[in-house]
Amino acid sequence: MRRRVEKSTNVRDIPEAEFDWNEIPSPLLNLNATLRSGQCFRWRQDTCHIWWGTVEKTAIALWQDPYNPNASLLWQTFPELNRGAFVRDYLRLNVDLEALYSDWIATEPRMTEVIEKYKGLRILRQPPEECFFAFLCASCNTVVKIERSVFRLSERYGEPIEVPRGVCFAFPTMEALAEAEEQALRADLWGYRAPRVIALAKELSGRPKGWLRGLREVEHSAARAELVQLYGIGSKLADCICLFCLDKDSATPVDTHIWQLTCRLFRPDLVGKSLTPRVYSEIEQEWQGRFGDYAGWAQQYLFLGELDHH
């Protein structure tokens, strides 16, 4: 098999595949940590440890030496091959992580441990519609159930994409979800969220084309204000959407783990208080005051550390 990559000291055990790999040399990317950090739910590894996922209507294969976050990234896209700019944009490879690490450690030395443990973890730039519904499912749910529910939603209503080792599925269009059957969604573990999925798909399909993606162009506060007007979308869910697909890198979604982290590390005076809108705002200001424009990225490192700790 022809390969477009050359063997180098930081790439080992390149998996055999029925396609040519492209290479991004040493991009400072921890692929495993990034894809399992609770920000995305439709990436799967095959028996050769190749990650397979879809972004919009493009399927992507990714591989990296799991023991070396400084290793080259191998990738390919389908059905259109060699979409390098698309892959780089999705993985946010333009963000200078080393500069962020220096700033974070100078502000908060306790970040050192999680930076060393998850070095190369990046926030993805996900398709807004998929991210929106994935985090709608995430409320009061386990990661296993979220993954199953979102994956089955794509299998039922998404467009198939042929790949060398089977088939991937694009996330469904809003029009397809608007016509979904509630009983089928409930069978796929959407539960009480099933009618909400259909209602919100109808709401979004009735908005001007590209409305959700267009929130990338407005300030974080304005994007969140628009999102919380939708049925069932609160501040935490809105901030997840803002951070993981709308380019709001300072957004800091506050769930139970982040609430506990904040009380333990930064604001012990908040212990025992209720998470009111005012307290939520105080927590947001605490994170943004410490970590600035990329507070959401810093939060993800500590969030993953908290999950692994438990």
C-alpha positions in Angstrom: 0.0 0.0 0.0 1.3 3.5 -0.9 1.5 6.0 2.0 2.0 9.7 1.8 3.8 9.7 5.2 7.4 8.9 5.8 8.5 6.9 8.7 9.9 9.1 11.4 11.1 8.8 15.0 7.8 10.0 16.4 5.5 7.8 14.2 5.4 4.1 15.0 3.2 1.2 14.2 1.3 3.0 11.4 -1.8 0.8 10.9 -2.4 -0.8 7.6 -5.4 0.7 5.8 -7.1 0.5 2.4 -6.3 4.1 1.7 -3.4 6.6 1.7 -2.6 8.5 4.9 -1.8 12.2 5.0 0.4 13.5 7.8 0.4 16.5 10.0 3.9 16.5 11.7 3.9 16.9 15.5 0.8 19.1 15.9 0.7 19.0 19.7 -2.5 17.1 19.8 -3.6 14.5 22.3 -6.1 12.7 20.1 -7.4 10.2 22.7 -7.9 12.9 25.4 -9.6 15.2 22.9 -12.1 12.7 21.6 -12.9 11.2 25.0 -13.1 14.4 27.0 -17.0 14.7 27.0 -17.2 17.2 24.2 -18.1 14.9 21.3 -20.0 11.6 21.1 -19.7 10.0 17.7 -16.1 9.0 17.4 -15.3 5.2 17.4 -12.0 3.3 17.2 -11.7 0.2 15.1 -9.5 -2.9 15.8 -6.5 -1.1 14.3 -7.1 1.8 16.8 -8.1 4.2 13.9 -10.6 6.7 15.0 -13.6 7.1 12.7 -16.1 10.1 12.8 -18.1 12.4 10.7 -18.1 16.2 10.5 -21.1 17.5 8.5 -21.0 15.3 5.4 -17.4 14.3 5.6 -16.1 11.1 7.2 -12.7 11.3 8.8 -10.2 8.7 9.8 -7.6 9.7 12.4 -4.6 7.9 13.9 -1.9 8.9 16.3 0.6 7.1 18.5 -1.5 6.9 21.7 1.7 7.1 23.9 3.0 10.3 22.4 0.9 13.5 22.1 3.8 15.0 20.1 3.5 12.3 17.4 2.4 13.1 13.9 -1.3 12.9 13.2 -2.3 10.6 10.3 -5.6 11.4 8.6 -7.8 11.0 5.6 -11.3 12.2 4.6 -14.1 10.6 2.6 -15.7 10.7 0.1 -13.7 13.7 -0.9 -10.0 12.9 -0.2 -7.3 15.0 1.2 -9.4 17.8 2.9 -6.5 19.0 5.1 -7.9 22.5 5.9 -11.2 20.9 6.9 -9.4 18.6 9.4 -7.2 21.3 10.8 -10.2 23.6 11.3 -12.2 20.9 13.1 -9.3 20.1 15.4 -8.5 23.8 16.1 -4.8 23.2 15.3 -4.3 27.0 14.9 -4.6 27.5 18.6 -1.1 27.9 20.3 -1.4 25.6 23.2 2.1 26.2 24.5 1.3 29.9 24.9 -1.9 29.0 26.8 -0.1 26.7 29.1 2.4 29.3 30.0 -0.4 31.8 30.8 -2.4 29.3 32.8 0.4 28.1 35.0 1.6 31.7 35.7 -2.0 32.5 36.8 -2.8 29.2 38.5 0.2 26.8 39.2 -2.3 24.0 40.1 -2.9 23.6 36.4 0.5 22.0 36.0 -0.6 18.5 36.8 -3.6 18.4 34.4 -1.6 20.1 31.6 1.1 17.4 31.9 -1.5 14.6 32.0 -3.6 15.8 29.1 -1.1 17.8 27.1 -2.4 18.3 23.6 -6.1 18.3 24.5 -8.0 20.7 22.3 -11.6 22.0 22.1 -13.1 20.9 18.8 -15.0 23.1 16.3 -18.0 20.9 15.9 -21.0 21.3 13.5 -23.5 23.4 15.4 -26.6 21.3 14.8 -25.0 18.0 15.9 -23.5 19.7 19.0 -26.8 21.3 19.8 -28.7 18.0 19.9 -25.9 16.0 21.5 -25.9 18.3 24.5 -29.6 18.3 24.6 -29.3 14.6 25.2 -26.4 15.1 27.7 -28.6 16.7 30.4 -28.9 14.2 33.3 -27.5 11.4 31.3 -24.5 9.1 31.2 -21.8 9.3 28.5 -22.5 5.7 27.3 -26.2 6.6 26.8 -25.4 9.9 25.1 -23.1 8.2 22.6 -25.6 5.4 21.9 -28.5 7.9 21.5 -26.7 10.3 19.2 -25.2 7.5 17.1 -28.6 5.8 16.6 -30.1 9.2 15.7 -27.6 9.5 12.9 -28.1 5.8 11.8 -31.9 6.3 11.6 -32.1 9.7 9.9 -28.6 10.6 8.6 -27.1 10.3 5.2 -24.8 7.2 4.8 -21.1 7.9 3.8 -19.2 5.0 2.3 -15.7 4.5 3.9 -13.1 1.8 3.3 -14.1 -0.1 6.4 -17.9 0.1 6.3 -20.2 3.1 6.5 -20.4 6.3 8.6 -23.4 8.6 8.9 -23.8 12.3 8.6 -25.8 13.9 11.4 -29.5 14.3 10.3 -30.8 17.5 8.8 -33.2 19.6 10.8 -35.9 18.7 8.3 -35.3 15.0 8.8 -35.4 15.3 12.6 -38.5 17.4 12.4 -40.2 14.3 10.9 -38.7 11.8 13.3 -41.0 9.4 15.2 -41.2 9.9 18.9 -41.5 6.2 19.6 -38.3 5.5 17.7 -36.4 8.1 19.6 -37.6 6.7 22.9 -36.4 3.3 21.8 -32.9 4.9 21.3 -32.8 6.1 24.9 -33.9 9.7 24.3 -36.7 9.2 26.8 -38.5 12.3 27.9 -36.3 14.3 25.5 -37.8 12.7 22.4 -40.7 15.2 21.9 -38.2 18.0 22.7 -35.9 16.8 19.9 -38.7 16.9 17.4 -40.0 20.3 18.6 -36.6 21.9 18.5 -35.8 20.5 15.1 -39.0 22.1 13.8 -38.1 25.3 15.5 -34.6 25.4 14.0 -35.8 24.3 10.5 -38.2 27.2 10.6 -35.4 29.7 11.3 -33.4 31.5 8.5 -30.9 29.1 6.9 -27.7 29.0 8.9 -29.2 30.8 11.9 -27.4 28.6 14.5 -24.1 28.7 12.7 -24.5 32.4 12.4 -24.2 32.8 16.2 -20.5 32.3 15.7 -20.4 35.9 14.5 -21.9 37.5 17.7 -20.6 38.0 21.2 -20.9 35.2 23.8 -23.5 36.9 25.8 -25.6 37.6 22.7 -25.3 34.0 21.5 -26.3 32.6 24.9 -29.3 35.0 25.1 -30.5 33.7 21.8 -30.1 30.0 22.8 -31.9 30.2 26.1 -35.0 31.5 24.3 -35.4 28.0 22.9 -37.5 25.5 24.8 -35.5 23.4 27.3 -32.2 25.3 26.8 -30.7 26.7 30.1 -27.5 28.6 30.7 -25.3 25.5 31.2 -26.6 23.8 28.0 -26.3 27.1 26.1 -22.7 27.5 27.2 -21.8 24.0 26.1 -23.1 24.8 22.7 -21.2 28.2 22.7 -17.9 26.5 23.7 -17.9 23.4 21.6 -19.3 24.7 18.3 -19.8 28.5 18.3 -16.2 29.7 18.9 -16.9 31.1 22.3 -13.6 29.9 23.9 -14.3 31.8 27.2 -17.6 30.1 27.8 -17.6 28.0 31.0 -20.5 25.6 31.3 -21.2 25.0 35.0 -22.3 21.4 35.9 -22.0 19.5 39.1 -18.3 18.7 38.5 -17.4 22.4 37.7 -19.5 23.6 40.6 -17.5 21.3 43.0 -14.2 22.2 41.4 -14.9 25.9 41.7 -15.8 25.6 45.4 -12.8 23.5 46.2 -10.1 25.4 44.2 -11.3 29.0 43.9 -14.4 29.9 45.9 -14.9 28.0 49.1 -17.3 30.8 50.2 -19.8 29.3 47.7 -20.0 26.0 49.5 -23.6 25.3 50.5 -25.1 27.9 48.3 -27.6 27.2 45.5 -26.6 27.5 41.9 -28.8 30.6 41.2 -28.3 32.7 38.1 -26.2 35.2 40.2 -23.9 32.5 41.5 -23.6 31.0 38.0 -22.4 34.4 36.8 -20.0 34.6 39.7 -18.5 31.3 38.8 -18.2 32.3 35.1 -16.4 35.5 36.1 -14.1 33.6 38.4 -12.9 31.3 35.5 -12.7 34.1 33.0 -10.8 36.3 35.4 -8.2 33.6 35.9 -7.9 32.2 32.4 -9.1 34.9 30.1 -10.3 34.4 26.5 -9.6 30.6 26.7 -11.2 29.9 30.1 -13.4 27.2 28.5 -10.3 25.3 27.4 -8.7 25.5 30.8 -12.0 24.3 32.3 -12.0 21.3 30.1 -8.6 20.2 31.4 -9.7 20.4 35.0 -13.1 18.8 34.1 -11.4 15.8 32.5 -9.1 15.5 35.5 -12.1 15.5 37.8 -13.9 12.8 35.8 -10.8 10.6 35.8 -10.4 11.2 39.5 -13.9 9.8 40.2 
